[in-house]
Amino acid sequence: AMDFPAYFGHNWDAFEECVNDLSWAPADGYVLLYDQLWWLACDHARTWRTARAILEEASRRWEKEGVPFYTLVRGTHGCGDVAAALSDQYR
């Protein structure tokens, strides 16, 4: 689980701010593991698309600064469309 700072606003703007300004969690690089992806991607697809877009943009931003930032996902549990979409994107 991500342990966001106390000022975290529990909305998409706050999430975007926190993953793009990680001064609250200094490190040489970052790896996020999203476990049980099926729950979000299959049952709440619109929410997943928003989260994924924010994480992809953060990854590109950190890459430009030479800071590793990866999001790993697992646990599609038969949510084939999600697995196929991720597979197609990263070929």
Secondary structure in CASP SS format (residue, H / E / C, confidence):
PFRMAT SS
TARGET T0000
AUTHOR 0000-0000-0000
METHOD secondary structure of the structure
MODEL  1
A C 1.00
M C 1.00
D C 1.00
F C 1.00
P C 1.00
A C 1.00
Y C 1.00
F C 1.00
G C 1.00
H C 1.00
N C 1.00
W H 1.00
D H 1.00
A H 1.00
F H 1.00
E H 1.00
E H 1.00
C H 1.00
V H 1.00
N H 1.00
D C 1.00
L H 1.00
S H 1.00
W H 1.00
A C 1.00
P C 1.00
A C 1.00
D C 1.00
G C 1.00
Y E 1.00
V E 1.00
L E 1.00
L E 1.00
Y E 1.00
D C 1.00
Q C 1.00
L H 1.00
W H 1.00
W H 1.00
L H 1.00
A H 1.00
C C 1.00
D C 1.00
H C 1.00
A H 1.00
R H 1.00
T H 1.00
W H 1.00
R H 1.00
T H 1.00
A H 1.00
R H 1.00
A H 1.00
I H 1.00
L H 1.00
E H 1.00
E H 1.00
A H 1.00
S H 1.00
R H 1.00
R H 1.00
W H 1.00
E H 1.00
K H 1.00
E C 1.00
G C 1.00
V C 1.00
P C 1.00
F E 1.00
Y E 1.00
T E 1.00
L E 1.00
V E 1.00
R C 1.00
G C 1.00
T C 1.00
H C 1.00
G C 1.00
C C 1.00
G H 1.00
D H 1.00
V H 1.00
A H 1.00
A H 1.00
A H 1.00
L H 1.00
S H 1.00
D H 1.00
Q H 1.00
Y C 1.00
R C 1.00
END
